[in-house]
Amino acid sequence: MTTPGSTELLRLAQDAALAAGELAARRRAEGVQIAASKSSPEDIVTKADRETETLIRRLLAAARPDDGFFGEESEATPGTSGLTWVVDPIDGTVNYLYRIPAWAVSIAVVEGDPDPATWRTLAGAVRNPSGDELFSASVGAGAWLGESRLRVPTAAPVPLALLGTGFSYRADERLRQADVVRGLIGRVRDIRRIGAASLDLCSVAAGRLDLYYERGLKPWDHAAGALVAREAGARVGGFGADREGIDLVIAGAPDLYSALEPILADLFGEFMDGDRRP
């Protein structure tokens, strides 16, 4: 059953994602200015990231002033309503910088602390301006691409599965993640690296990828996309019985997930010396 108010929350997430996507696309056309680096010189923040997050924060606060806000580019603000908006204003910033048409605005609203291990995501929207796509979902009401309902296809057998993944901005971590890919790629159809976690998760929901996995994701990277995938029928989680989080996010049809999760656990354990911290 749909949570009371989730329709209104979803509409707000969709409207904010559309407005933010329009702003970010306009700034991309005008020319991107790098504002700073974060974890490494490759991990950039553009002025458009910050401006887009400011717009999203303002739109959400105007509609729901008692909610919390947890975004990538600004200080987290607790609320009093028990709900928090988890926002990535431009997911795939390097794609955005290079004019690669695979970046998105990701907005989700969660119940409880802004922690993927404990929160309950109520609604989310992922806007892909380059493809004029809006993915969205609300808990118990399914996942959608525009007006079309999304359903995860029947699981492909492992040797015929197309996987998606991503890599850290830290060179040493990328090398270890590449070792995992090396141990996996001969067992599956192929592996794609698109560069925007929210779109990867939505691609699972839309049947464009059979399974997606990645280590080191922050909450705003996967909050909305994980709900879209889950509401489309995907299983979403982490190592073993863990919830999705920084250690690992996996999303795929349940049978394929069950087949590949232990393989991934073995590969990560082998190449990362048992240390699951990204």
C-alpha positions as a Python dict, from the first residue, in 0.01 Angstrom:
ca = {
    (1, 'M'): (0, 0, 0),
    (2, 'T'): (128, 348, -84),
    (3, 'T'): (246, 540, 220),
    (4, 'P'): (13, 834, 296),
    (5, 'G'): (156, 1146, 138),
    (6, 'S'): (399, 961, -89),
    (7, 'T'): (218, 1085, -399),
    (8, 'E'): (271, 1443, -292),
    (9, 'L'): (632, 1373, -200),
    (10, 'L'): (691, 1211, -537),
    (11, 'R'): (541, 1506, -722),
    (12, 'L'): (766, 1743, -531),
    (13, 'A'): (1074, 1531, -608),
    (14, 'Q'): (979, 1520, -977),
    (15, 'D'): (914, 1894, -1000),
    (16, 'A'): (1239, 1980, -823),
    (17, 'A'): (1438, 1737, -1040),
    (18, 'L'): (1291, 1885, -1358),
    (19, 'A'): (1367, 2242, -1250),
    (20, 'A'): (1717, 2152, -1138),
    (21, 'G'): (1786, 1959, -1457),
    (22, 'E'): (1682, 2258, -1664),
    (23, 'L'): (1917, 2486, -1470),
    (24, 'A'): (2209, 2243, -1489),
    (25, 'A'): (2160, 2192, -1864),
    (26, 'R'): (2150, 2566, -1918),
    (27, 'R'): (2473, 2612, -1723),
    (28, 'R'): (2634, 2328, -1923),
    (29, 'A'): (2547, 2507, -2247),
    (30, 'E'): (2699, 2830, -2113),
    (31, 'G'): (3026, 2661, -2017),
    (32, 'V'): (3132, 2472, -1704),
    (33, 'Q'): (3349, 2633, -1438),
    (34, 'I'): (3528, 2407, -1190),
    (35, 'A'): (3485, 2541, -839),
    (36, 'A'): (3695, 2296, -635),
    (37, 'S'): (3825, 1942, -594),
    (38, 'K'): (3723, 1706, -313),
    (39, 'S'): (3877, 1366, -241),
    (40, 'S'): (4129, 1393, -527),
    (41, 'P'): (4211, 1630, -816),
    (42, 'E'): (3984, 1415, -1036),
    (43, 'D'): (3690, 1451, -795),
    (44, 'I'): (3564, 1791, -905),
    (45, 'V'): (3284, 2026, -804),
    (46, 'T'): (3152, 2273, -1058),
    (47, 'K'): (2979, 2599, -986),
    (48, 'A'): (2673, 2444, -1148),
    (49, 'D'): (2673, 2164, -885),
    (50, 'R'): (2650, 2422, -609),
    (51, 'E'): (2400, 2644, -785),
    (52, 'T'): (2178, 2347, -870),
    (53, 'E'): (2182, 2218, -513),
    (54, 'T'): (2094, 2565, -385),
    (55, 'L'): (1792, 2571, -615),
    (56, 'I'): (1678, 2225, -502),
    (57, 'R'): (1719, 2316, -136),
    (58, 'R'): (1516, 2634, -187),
    (59, 'L'): (1234, 2457, -371),
    (60, 'L'): (1206, 2180, -113),
    (61, 'A'): (1225, 2417, 184),
    (62, 'A'): (950, 2634, 39),
    (63, 'A'): (719, 2334, 9),
    (64, 'R'): (823, 2145, 325),
    (65, 'P'): (1013, 2368, 568),
    (66, 'D'): (1021, 2110, 848),
    (67, 'D'): (1205, 1842, 650),
    (68, 'G'): (1578, 1778, 673),
    (69, 'F'): (1821, 1814, 384),
    (70, 'F'): (2125, 1599, 307),
    (71, 'G'): (2303, 1697, -13),
    (72, 'E'): (2641, 1640, -168),
    (73, 'E'): (2750, 2000, -200),
    (74, 'S'): (2625, 2178, 112),
    (75, 'E'): (2597, 2132, 485),
    (76, 'A'): (2337, 1883, 606),
    (77, 'T'): (2039, 2036, 786),
    (78, 'P'): (1830, 1829, 1028),
    (79, 'G'): (1454, 1865, 1027),
    (80, 'T'): (1170, 1804, 1270),
    (81, 'S'): (930, 1609, 1048),
    (82, 'G'): (1118, 1279, 1046),
    (83, 'L'): (1179, 1312, 672),
    (84, 'T'): (1504, 1405, 497),
    (85, 'W'): (1570, 1492, 135),
    (86, 'V'): (1883, 1320, -1),
    (87, 'V'): (2013, 1504, -304),
    (88, 'D'): (2284, 1477, -566),
    (89, 'P'): (2248, 1792, -780),
    (90, 'I'): (2465, 1659, -1064),
    (91, 'D'): (2548, 1290, -1050),
    (92, 'G'): (2820, 1221, -1306),
    (93, 'T'): (3001, 1554, -1279),
    (94, 'V'): (3296, 1439, -1491),
    (95, 'N'): (3053, 1333, -1765),
    (96, 'Y'): (2892, 1675, -1729),
    (97, 'L'): (3230, 1847, -1762),
    (98, 'Y'): (3318, 1651, -2078),
    (99, 'R'): (2973, 1684, -2238),
    (100, 'I'): (2914, 1309, -2213),
    (101, 'P'): (2532, 1275, -2211),
    (102, 'A'): (2512, 1059, -1899),
    (103, 'W'): (2458, 1278, -1595),
    (104, 'A'): (2155, 1328, -1375),
    (105, 'V'): (1982, 1511, -1095),
    (106, 'S'): (1893, 1268, -814),
    (107, 'I'): (1640, 1355, -541),
    (108, 'A'): (1497, 1119, -279),
    (109, 'V'): (1304, 1163, 43),
    (110, 'V'): (1368, 918, 325),
    (111, 'E'): (1206, 842, 657),
    (112, 'G'): (1439, 812, 955),
    (113, 'D'): (1804, 905, 988),
    (114, 'P'): (1984, 977, 658),
    (115, 'D'): (2166, 644, 677),
    (116, 'P'): (2109, 377, 407),
    (117, 'A'): (2141, 104, 671),
    (118, 'T'): (1829, 225, 850),
    (119, 'W'): (1631, 468, 637),
    (120, 'R'): (1311, 394, 445),
    (121, 'T'): (1299, 569, 110),
    (122, 'L'): (951, 701, 35),
    (123, 'A'): (991, 863, -306),
    (124, 'G'): (1259, 954, -553),
    (125, 'A'): (1322, 1104, -894),
    (126, 'V'): (1621, 1087, -1128),
    (127, 'R'): (1627, 1337, -1414),
    (128, 'N'): (1848, 1274, -1717),
    (129, 'P'): (1830, 1604, -1908),
    (130, 'S'): (2051, 1487, -2195),
    (131, 'G'): (1809, 1205, -2276),
    (132, 'D'): (1496, 1395, -2169),
    (133, 'E'): (1416, 1116, -1924),
    (134, 'L'): (1255, 1126, -1582),
    (135, 'F'): (1275, 811, -1372),
    (136, 'S'): (1066, 807, -1057),
    (137, 'A'): (923, 581, -789),
    (138, 'S'): (730, 592, -465),
    (139, 'V'): (720, 313, -212),
    (140, 'G'): (463, 49, -299),
    (141, 'A'): (351, 228, -618),
    (142, 'G'): (605, 102, -870),
    (143, 'A'): (878, 260, -1079),
    (144, 'W'): (828, 471, -1387),
    (145, 'L'): (1009, 620, -1684),
    (146, 'G'): (787, 909, -1772),
    (147, 'E'): (442, 752, -1805),
    (148, 'S'): (573, 399, -1869),
    (149, 'R'): (590, 153, -1583),
    (150, 'L'): (924, -22, -1537),
    (151, 'R'): (964, -391, -1458),
    (152, 'V'): (1297, -569, -1429),
    (153, 'P'): (1321, -838, -1699),
    (154, 'T'): (1362, -1204, -1615),
    (155, 'A'): (1715, -1269, -1498),
    (156, 'A'): (1971, -1353, -1763),
    (157, 'P'): (2204, -1645, -1688),
    (158, 'V'): (2537, -1524, -1549),
    (159, 'P'): (2736, -1585, -1872),
    (160, 'L'): (2486, -1370, -2067),
    (161, 'A'): (2448, -1094, -1809),
    (162, 'L'): (2545, -734, -1894),
    (163, 'L'): (2681, -567, -1581),
    (164, 'G'): (2744, -207, -1488),
    (165, 'T'): (2991, -74, -1234),
    (166, 'G'): (3182, 239, -1135),
    (167, 'F'): (3521, 335, -1001),
    (168, 'S'): (3660, 545, -719),
    (169, 'Y'): (3819, 885, -776),
    (170, 'R'): (4123, 754, -583),
    (171, 'A'): (4380, 590, -810),
    (172, 'D'): (4479, 319, -561),
    (173, 'E'): (4118, 218, -513),
    (174, 'R'): (4054, 216, -888),
    (175, 'L'): (4340, -28, -935),
    (176, 'R'): (4187, -269, -683),
    (177, 'Q'): (3844, -228, -840),
    (178, 'A'): (4000, -306, -1178),
    (179, 'D'): (4130, -631, -1031),
    (180, 'V'): (3773, -722, -941),
    (181, 'V'): (3661, -645, -1298),
    (182, 'R'): (3946, -862, -1429),
    (183, 'G'): (3822, -1150, -1215),
    (184, 'L'): (3463, -1102, -1325),
    (185, 'I'): (3462, -1002, -1691),
    (186, 'G'): (3535, -1351, -1826),
    (187, 'R'): (3230, -1489, -1646),
    (188, 'V'): (2965, -1249, -1786),
    (189, 'R'): (2857, -1107, -2122),
    (190, 'D'): (3036, -775, -2065),
    (191, 'I'): (3075, -484, -1822),
    (192, 'R'): (2982, -119, -1873),
    (193, 'R'): (3114, 186, -1686),
    (194, 'I'): (2869, 471, -1750),
    (195, 'G'): (2979, 715, -1480),
    (196, 'A'): (2659, 804, -1295),
    (197, 'A'): (2534, 567, -1023),
    (198, 'S'): (2179, 699, -1025),
    (199, 'L'): (2148, 625, -1397),
    (200, 'D'): (2308, 283, -1356),
    (201, 'L'): (2045, 188, -1099),
    (202, 'C'): (1767, 322, -1320),
    (203, 'S'): (1918, 127, -1610),
    (204, 'V'): (1866, -193, -1412),
    (205, 'A'): (1503, -94, -1363),
    (206, 'A'): (1467, -24, -1736),
    (207, 'G'): (1639, -346, -1849),
    (208, 'R'): (1942, -165, -1994),
    (209, 'L'): (2170, -346, -1751),
    (210, 'D'): (2111, -688, -1598),
    (211, 'L'): (2297, -604, -1277),
    (212, 'Y'): (2491, -312, -1132),
    (213, 'Y'): (2745, -311, -851),
    (214, 'E'): (2975, -49, -702),
    (215, 'R'): (3176, 18, -388),
    (216, 'G'): (3225, 353, -220),
    (217, 'L'): (2895, 518, -308),
    (218, 'K'): (2768, 796, -84),
    (219, 'P'): (2402, 807, 24),
    (220, 'W'): (2307, 1073, -230),
    (221, 'D'): (2455, 862, -512),
    (222, 'H'): (2204, 580, -474),
    (223, 'A'): (1908, 698, -263),
    (224, 'A'): (1668, 768, -549),
    (225, 'G'): (1804, 515, -799),
    (226, 'A'): (1790, 229, -550),
    (227, 'L'): (1420, 294, -492),
    (228, 'V'): (1354, 304, -867),
    (229, 'A'): (1532, -30, -911),
    (230, 'R'): (1363, -189, -610),
    (231, 'E'): (1014, -74, -711),
    (232, 'A'): (1077, -215, -1060),
    (233, 'G'): (1134, -557, -903),
    (234, 'A'): (1511, -560, -856),
    (235, 'R'): (1678, -686, -544),
    (236, 'V'): (1899, -413, -401),
    (237, 'G'): (2151, -470, -121),
    (238, 'G'): (2514, -518, -27),
    (239, 'F'): (2740, -794, 99),
    (240, 'G'): (2545, -1094, 230),
    (241, 'A'): (2238, -972, 413),
    (242, 'D'): (2365, -613, 435),
    (243, 'R'): (2165, -320, 310),
    (244, 'E'): (2312, -119, 25),
    (245, 'G'): (2574, 131, 141),
    (246, 'I'): (2932, 247, 111),
    (247, 'D'): (3073, -108, 130),
    (248, 'L'): (2872, -223, -171),
    (249, 'V'): (2560, -153, -372),
    (250, 'I'): (2423, -436, -588),
    (251, 'A'): (2101, -421, -787),
    (252, 'G'): (1961, -679, -1025),
    (253, 'A'): (1689, -934, -1086),
    (254, 'P'): (1666, -1149, -769),
    (255, 'D'): (1798, -1472, -924),
    (256, 'L'): (2094, -1299, -1090),
    (257, 'Y'): (2167, -1108, -768),
    (258, 'S'): (2176, -1436, -575),
    (259, 'A'): (2416, -1587, -827),
    (260, 'L'): (2656, -1294, -850),
    (261, 'E'): (2667, -1160, -494),
    (262, 'P'): (2885, -1445, -360),
    (263, 'I'): (3114, -1414, -663),
    (264, 'L'): (3155, -1043, -597),
    (265, 'A'): (3211, -1106, -226),
    (266, 'D'): (3488, -1353, -309),
    (267, 'L'): (3652, -1118, -558),
    (268, 'F'): (3641, -819, -330),
    (269, 'G'): (3775, -1029, -44),
    (270, 'E'): (4058, -1161, -262),
    (271, 'F'): (4167, -832, -410),
    (272, 'M'): (4110, -611, -109),
    (273, 'D'): (4265, -834, 157),
    (274, 'G'): (3938, -868, 342),
    (275, 'D'): (3915, -493, 399),
    (276, 'R'): (3570, -385, 289),
    (277, 'R'): (3628, -18, 357),
    (278, 'P'): (3655, 183, 31),
}
